[in-house]
Amino acid sequence: MARVSDTARVGVPDDTLEGAPAAPERTYTAALDVVVRYLRMVCAWPEGRGKLARAFSYVLPYSFASSGVPQLVYFALGEHDDNVELVGFLADALGSSLCCFKMFQLQKHAVTIMAVREILEGFTPMERSVAAQAELLNERCERRSVTILRRYVRAYSVLSALTVVFMVLAVIRNDPWYSVKAPRYMMETRPLYIAMVVLATTALYAFPVAIGLYDGMIFTLSLHTACKCDVLALVLQQAVRQDADEIGLQDGDEERKRLRLCAIYHQQIIRLHRASESIFCTVALCQMFYTLFGLGTPLFRMLNKTQEVVPQDIAFSAVYVVWTFTQLFTFCYSGDLVAKASARLSSSTYSSFHPSLSGKDTRLGLIQHMIVLRAQRPLFLTAGRFTNLTLQLFQDIMRRSYSLYSTVLNVR
């Protein structure tokens, strides 16, 4: 396991902090503490984990994979009658695979989450020059992050509980109902059906963490990145004064220290963005492909159904659509937050640039140019590094998903 200090922390020179007001003691990592607490519930956090918990941590992701077995059997037996059912099969298989993949990614990136915590802690000493304004922005970001994380997990916990209740009631009434499409003989063979329900219940225990926590975490890290971009804009305004061409030598040294601090702060933001990108990049690409199939699948199943539609099917279809829509919007909106904050920082960097500083002090001008050049490259969260996550992408996927299902109905 890589050491967190080697990958996350950027040292702040002591001379850059001289003469600055006393640093606030508080660090804004409460949201990541919530993440760690939920990961411990599913044995996915590496610290303090015994052998039994380590073994259980591998069972939970594969319980999602087992929920995809009925679709594989369903496809192998060729029980689908038309293209609508085939697309529905693909959507269920992709959904199960995506849940399994997200769970593995959470386990894989536990070290990255620890690194992100140290990155966030490293920002605090560099915010002393604008401590009052930074504290307001950080507190607002922390409140929103913790609230969003908890609401995501609680919302998915309710969905998991309702699905388990429906399946248990179906077992008691001997009226088989399963959360995904399954072959008829698997549903009618009671021991096999009960085994499927047990595996699905195990997967649904981890579902709020695998999906709710993961989706809430991309929102959380995007809020933190946007917040730090806004704080850096304030620090830049404080560091470069309008009367820079009239300052004395001692003040020039102070300005150089502050600009050097801005450069280090910007580097920390870039590290935070890279850490976020490493966690979400691959999953975001899978999410986009899944949404193309999953967004309209429940509706077309109900339109294609020849038997009577039961209330469970209506409720499950509504939840399925809302779930898919929420996941897509979460990823795209989070990426849009980072993109807009990066654009604001770029504008603030240009407005803070003063050529007069370069004439007075060459080193001061070099630091200014370095910050401006870095800010020219905007920060984006991407889907597999193929496309940027923005609200424009959200609109494009919605249109393409509609076109896909229109084609499927016409072919049918």
C-alpha positions, -999 to +999 in steps of 0.1 A: +000+000+000+014+034-010+021+059+017-004+087+017+022+113+025+041+105-006+011+110-029-009+138-013+008+163+009+025+193-006+048+211+018+042+248+025+074+267+031+075+284+065+087+317+050+055+319+030+034+321+061+054+347+080+034+377+090+001+361+082-028+359+107-031+329+129-043+299+110-077+284+119-074+250+136-104+235+120-100+212+090-130+205+067-130+168+062-163+158+079-177+145+046-148+121+041-153+109+077-189+100+067-175+081+037-151+062+059-179+053+084-201+038+057-172+019+041-165+003+074-201-009+075-194-030+044-158-040+054-144-019+025-121+003+046-086-012+048-076+002+082-084-020+112-099-048+091-095-084+102-093-116+081-130-123+083-139-087+073-114-089+045-131-121+031-165-106+035-154-075+016-149-097-015-182-115-011-203-083-012-192-072-047-197-107-061-232-108-047-240-080-072-224-102-099-246-131-089-277-110-095-266-109-131-267-147-135-305-149-142-301-125-171-273-147-185-294-178-182-324-160-196-303-150-227-287-184-231-321-201-232-333-177-258-365-168-239-367-133-252-395-128-278-385-095-293-360-067-293-376-048-264-370-078-241-335-082-254-327-045-246-343-050-212-320-080-206-290-059-216-300-031-192-304-055-162-271-071-170-253-038-173-269-025-140-258-055-120-223-053-135-221-015-128-230-021-091-203-047-088-178-025-105-186+005-082-181-016-051-147-028-063-137+007-072-146+019-037-124-008-022-096-001-047-096+037-041-096+036-003-060+048-003-069+076-027-097+087-003-071+089+025-049+109+002-078+133-006-082+138+032-046+149+035-049+172+005-079+190+021-061+193+054-032+209+035-053+237+022-061+252+057-027+268+065-026+285+031-059+303+037-047+325+065-047+357+044-084+354+037-094+333+068-128+349+074-140+346+038-125+311+034-141+299+066-176+309+053-170+291+020-156+260+036-183+257+062-210+260+035-192+234+014-189+210+043-226+213+053-237+207+018-213+177+013-223+160+045-260+165+039-258+153+003-239+121+013-263+112+040-294+118+018-280+098-010-273+068+013-306+071+031-326+073-002-309+042-016-314+025+018-351+030+015-351+015-020-331-015-008-355-021+021-386-019-001-372-043-026-363-068+001-398-065+016-414-071-019-393-103-024-399-116+011-436-111+007-434-129-026-417-159-009-443-160+019-472-158-005-456-183-029-460-157-057-425-153-071-413-118-078-377-108-085-360-075-089-346-084-123-357-105-153-352-142-146-361-174-164-394-190-156-380-223-143-357-204-118-387-185-105-409-216-102-383-238-086-388-227-049-353-237-035-336-220-064-359-189-061-352-187-023-314-189-030-318-160-055-336-139-029-309-146-003-282-135-027-302-104-038-308-095-001-270-096+005-264-074-025-291-050-014-274-046+020-243-031+002-264-013-024-267+020-005-230+022-001-220+009-036-244+033-053-255+059-029-222+066-013-203+065-046-227+089-063-227+112-032-189+111-031-185+125-067-209+153-056-188+159-025-154+160-041-168+183-069-181+207-042-147+208-025-129+214-057-152+242-067-149+257-032-111+257-033-112+274-067-133+302-052-110+305-022-079+307-044-096+335-064-099+354-031-063+347-022-052+360-056-071+392-051-055+397-017-020+388-030-019+412-060-028+449-052-038+475-078-010+497-067+017+471-072+039+494-093+043+517-062+053+492-035+087+492-018+112+464-015+099+450+017+063+449+004+077+434-028+091+405-008+057+401+009+039+400-025+064+374-038+056+352-008+019+355-013+021+347-050+043+317-042+016+306-018-010+310-045+010+288-069+013+261-042-025+263-035-033+259-072-011+229-073-031+214-044-063+220-064-048+202-094-039+173-071-074+172-057-088+172-092-065+143-103-075+123-073-112+128-081-106+119-117-088+087-109-118+076-087-146+084-111-132+085-146-137+048-156-170+044-137-184+075-154-178+060-188-196+028-178-224+049-164-229+067-197-232+035-216-256+020-190-279+050-191-284+047-229-300+013-222-314+017-188-333+050-189-363+038-208-362+001-202-390-002-176-414+019-196-409-003-227-413-034-206-446-023-194-458-014-229-446-047-242-462-068-214-491-090-225-501-101-190-518-079-164-494-053-149-492-057-111-485-028-087-450-041-079-441-037-116-454-001-117-435+009-085-403-009-096-404+007-130-409+042-116-380+037-092-358+022-119-363+053-141-357+078-113-326+059-102-311+059-137-320+095-142-305+106-108-273+088-115-268+104-149-277+139-135-254+134-105-223+127-126-230+154-152-240+181-127-209+174-105-186+177-135-204+209-145-197+223-110-159+217-114-159+231-150-177+264-140-155+269-109-124+263-130-136+289-155-142+314-127-107+308-114-093+314-148-111+347-152-099+358-117-064+349-125-064+370-156-079+400-137-052+397-110-024+397-135-003+430-134+026+434-159+040+461-136+051+434-111+073+418-138+092+450-142+099+455-105+108+418-098+116+391-123+108+363-099+075+378-091+066+380-128+076+344-133+053+332-105+025+353-120+030+338-155+031+303-141-002+307-123-018+322-154-005+295-177-018+267-153-052+284-151-055+284-189-060+247-188-095+242-173-103+214-150-129+188-161-142+155-148-143+131-177-160+099-187-130+077-195-111+107-207-133+106-239-158+134-230-163+160-203-190+155-177-212+186-182-249+194-183-245+195-221-235+158-221-266+151-199-288+166-226-270+147-254-274+113-236-311+120-230-317+127-267-297+097-278-315+074-254-348+085-268-336+079-303-324+044-294-357+033-280-376+048-309-355+027-332-361-004-311-399+001-312-398+007-349-377-025-355-401-044-333 
